[in-house]
Amino acid sequence: MKYTVRLARKARAEIDANAAWLAYHISKRTADRWHESVSDTIETLAEFPDGCPAAEEADSLAIDLRQLLHGRRPHVFRILFTIEGDQVLVHRVRHAAQDWIADLEK
């Protein structure tokens, strides 16, 4: 089954903020490559999202929140998403060193 992948506003804002940080602190080229690679990783969720493990905060949020990791140490990001029917909704894209999320703002 092919899923439609959607990004919540918060996820889009986090992707843009991370790319802006990279552009400012490293280079625009690095930021562009990261943005493209994270977008490609997110698109893989269209094929087999239920193969991804539960996020650690799923129990405390009482939802089936899953995660897909992107990047290599020490630059690993957690793509946090839910599966809703034939759609995958990406809620957040956070650095793995950040605290767990407390809620899912959309």
Buried (B, 14 or more C-beta within 10 A) or exposed (E): EEBEBEBBEBBEBBBEEBBEEBBEEEEEEEBEEBBEEBEEBBEBBBEEBEEBEEBEBBEEBEBEBBBBEBBEEEEEBBBBBBBEEEBBBBBBBBBBEEEEBEEBEE
